[in-house]
C-alpha cells in the first residue's frame, strides 16, 4: 500500500519506520530545511535515537507526498490537524487516518470533528490511538493500538493492512470513545506526575490512575463513548502507560510543576507538545457542559491556570468527603 504520512515529528517518524517494511511510505514535513536534513541524516530531531529506512521518501511538498497515495496518515499534534487538512485540500477523497490525541485548543473539538468540518463526508476516515511511545514503536518493541472509525468495516480493513509482527492493531467502531480516551488520559498523567514529583508514593499513583479512569469514563460516556472502550487500549491501556512511563511528556510536566517550576518554563524546557495542558482546559469545559464531576481534572486546571500550589491541590483532593466508589 502507498501511504503518505503527514508530519515528521517523533510519532510520524516512528510510524514511517514501523510501516516501511511492508508498505511504500512518503513522509511529509512542511519545512524545506527539515526535509533536507531528514533526507540526509535519516533521523528526526524529535527522535534522534532511531534511523528510519532508506526506502522512506521525504517530501516538503504535500502534493508530491500524497501523489498516488492509497492512505493518508496525519501524525501532527492536534493543533496541526486543521492546517494539515487544509494543505491536503478540501476536495481530497483519499482514505484518511489520524494519530492525533487531544482537543483543539481554540474550539475544544475532537479530531474527528475537525475532519468532518474539513473534508468531504464521503472520505473514509479513522483514528489511531492507544498506548504507544514513539521511541518504542520506532525501535520495533511490541506495541498494541486501536483504529477506530464510525465505519467498522474500514477500521477493520485498516487494522488488517497495517498490522505487523511488532505493531498489533485492533479495530473499533467507537470513534468518540477512543478519541476521548486518548485526550483525557493526558490530563490524569499530569496529576500522576505531580504526585510522583511530590514523592507521594505508588499507592497514591495507583489511586490517581484508578479514580482518573473513573473520571474519563464518566465524561466519555456522557459525550457519547461506550463504557467498555475505556477499559481497553485507548482507555486504561493508554492511561497506565502515560501515568507511569518515563517517556511520558505529560507526566513529566507534572513532575516539573511539583518541583516548583512555572508552566511556561516547563513547556519551554521540554521542547515538545504536551497535549494534556490544552486538553485539561477543554475537558473541564466539557465536564461543566455535561454536568460531570471531575475533581482530578479540576485540580490539574487549578495548578496549570490558577496558580494553585501542587501540594495544596493534592490536599484538596484528599480532603474530599468519603463516598461510595
N, C-alpha and C positions, 0 to 999 in steps of 0.2 A: 504494500500500500504506500502511496505517496502522501506523506504527512508534512504539513508546514507548521512549525512551532513558532509562535509569535511571542517573543520575549526571551532574551538570552541571559537572564539572571540565573541565580543558583538553581531554581526549580526548572526553568526551561532547559538549561544545560543538562541537568540530571535526567530529564525525560528524553532529551535527544540522545544521550548516551545509552539509556536503557533500551530505547526502541530501535536504535540504529542497526542492530544485528539482524533484525527481521524486516525492516521497512526502509524505504528511501526517505531520508529526512532532510529538510531545509530548515535552518534556524535563522530567524529574523531579529535584528536589533535596529532600532531607529537611528542609532548613531553610526555615522560612516567611520569614525575613528575607532569605535569599539569593534565594528565589523572587521576592520583591517587587523586589529590586534588579535581578535578571536581566530581569524583565518590563519594568522602567522603562528600564534603560540598554541592554538587548540585548547586553551583553557579560558574560563570565565574569571574575571576578577572577583566575582562573587563566590566562586567555587574553585579556588586555585589548586586544591589538592588533587583534582581529577582531570585528566586529559581526555577530551572526547574524541571519538573516532574520526579518522581522516575522511571517511565517507560522508560525514555530515557537511552539507553545503551551507555556508554562512552568507547571508544577504542583508543589505541595508535598505533595499527597495522591496516594499511589501508586495507589489505586483509580481516581481520576479520570484520572490519567496513562495508565493501561493500559486504560481502558474502550474497548471496540471495537477494540483493537489486534490486528493480524494477526501482528505480530512484536514481541517484547520484546528489547531490546539492553541488556545490563548493561555500563556503562562506568565502573565503580568500580575502585579498587585491589583487588588480590586479597583483602586483609584485609576489604574491604567486601562481597565477593560473598555470603558466607553470610548476613549480616544483611539484605542487599537481597533475597535469595531468600525469606527469612523474611517480610519485609514484603510481598513479592509474593503469598505464600500457597502452602502445600504442595499445595493442590488445583488450582493453575493448570495449564492444559493448552495455553496459548498457545506457539507456536514460540519458541524461545529462542536468542539469540546472545549471547556474552560477549566482551569485548575486554580481559580481564584477563590480565596476564602475571606469572608467578611462582608461588611455593609459598605456601601458607597458613602463617603463622609458627608457630602452635601445633601443627599436625598434620603439616606437610610435604606436605600434599595438593596435587595439581594442581587447577586449576579444574574440570575435568570430573568429578573425584571428589567435589568439593563439590556440584556439580549433581546427580550421581547420588544423593547422600545426602539431598538437599533436596526434589527434585521427583519426580513420578511418572515411571517409566521410559518411559511412553507419549509423553512430551513429545519432540518433535523438537528437537534442540539441536546447536549448533556453536560453535566458537571462531573468532574473528577475530584474526589475528596477522600480523606481517611488518614490514618497515622503514618506519616511519611516524611522523615527528614531528608532533604535533598542530597546531602553528602552520602548517606547510606544507600539511597537509591542509585546514585551515580557510581558508587563503589561495588554495586552488584550484591549488596546484602539483602536477604529475603524481606519482602515487604508485601502487605496486602492492602488494597484500597478498593474503593467502590465507584462505579459510574452510575449516575442517576439521571433519569430522563422521564418526562411525562409519557414518552413513547417507550414502553417497556421493551418492545422488540429491538428498537435502536440501541438502547442501553445494553441489552444482551449481546447484540452484534458487535458493538464496540469492545465490550469486555472480552469477547472471544477473539477478536482480531488483534488486540493489543496485549493479551495475556502472554507472559513468557515464564521461563523457569525461575526467575528471581523476583518478578513483579507480578503478583497474582491479583487479578481483577474480578470483582464480583459486580453484579448489576442490581439496580433498584429502580422502582418507579415512583419513589417518594422523593422527588426533587427538592421540595421545600424543606423536608426534614433533614436531608443530607446537607443542604447548604446551611441551615441553621446550626446543625451540629458543628460544622467547620468554622462558623463565625463565632459562636458563643463560647466554645472551649478556650479561645484565646483570652477572654476576659477572666475566666477562672484561673488560667495559667498565671496571669499577673498576680492574682491573690495568692496562689501557691508559692510564687517566687518571693512575695513579701513575707509569707510565713517562714520559708526556708532562710531568707535573709535575716530574719529576726531570731533565728535559732530555736524555733518553737517545736521542732521535732517531727518525727514521722507520723505520730498519732494525729497531730494537727493537720498535716498534709493529707492524710487519708480522709479525715473528716471533711476537709475542703473539697476534695475530689468527689466524695460521695454526695455531699449537700450541693455542690456545684452541678452535678449531673441532675439532681432533682430540679434545680432552677432551670437548666437547659430544657429539660423535658416539659416543665410547666409552660414556659413561653413557647417552646417548639410546637406543642400540641395546640396551644391557643392560636397560633399563626397558621395552622393547617398541616403540620407534620404528623406522622404516625408515631405513637409511643414506642413501638418496637425498634424504630430506626435509631433511637437514642441509646439503645443497648448494643448497637452494632459498631462497625468500624468507624463510621463517620461521627458517632456519638461517643460512647465510652472509650473506644479504642484510641481515637484522636485526643480525647481529653486526658487519658492516662499518660500518653506519650508527651504531650505538651506540658503537662504539670510536673513531670518527673525527669525529663531528659535534659541533659546539659547543653544540647544543641538548640534548645527552645529559646527563641528570641523573646517571646512574651514572658516566659518565666524569668529570663534574665532582666527584663525591665523591672519586674517586681523585686528581685534580689537587690538591684542597684537603688531602687527607691527606698528600700528598707535600710540601706546604708546612709541615707540622708541626702542623696543626690537629687537635685531638681529634675523634673521630667525632661525639660529641654536639653539638659546636659546628657542625660541618659540616652536619649534618642540620637544625639549628635555622636556620642561615643560608639554606639552600636553600628551606625552607618548602614543599617538595613531597615526595611519597613517592619514595623510592629503593628500588625493588623488589630491587635487587642485594644490599643489605645482608642482608635476611632470606633471600633465595634462596641466598646463599653458605653459610649455616649448614645449610640444608636440603640443598643439593647435596653438601656434604661428608658429611653423614649418609647420604644415598642412595648415594654412592660407596663408603663403607665397607660398607654392607649388600650391595652388589653386587660387591664386590671389584674396583673400578675405580680405577685410578691417575689422580689429577687434581692434579698439582703446582701449577698456577697457582691453582686454586681453594683449595688448601691454603694457599698463600702469602697470598692475599687474606684468608682467615679469620684467619691469624696477625696481620695488620695490623689487621683490624677488631675482633677479640675478645680477642687475647692481648697486645696492646701491642707487637707486633714493629715495629721501625722500618721504614718503607717501603724505604729504601736497603738495609738488611740483608736484607729479604725478596727483593729483586732479586738480591743477591749469592748467596743460597742457591739460587735458580733457575739462575743462571749456573754455579754450582759442581757441578751435577748431572753425573754421568758421561755421556760421549757414547754414543749408541746409534743403532740403525737407525731411520730415520724411519718 
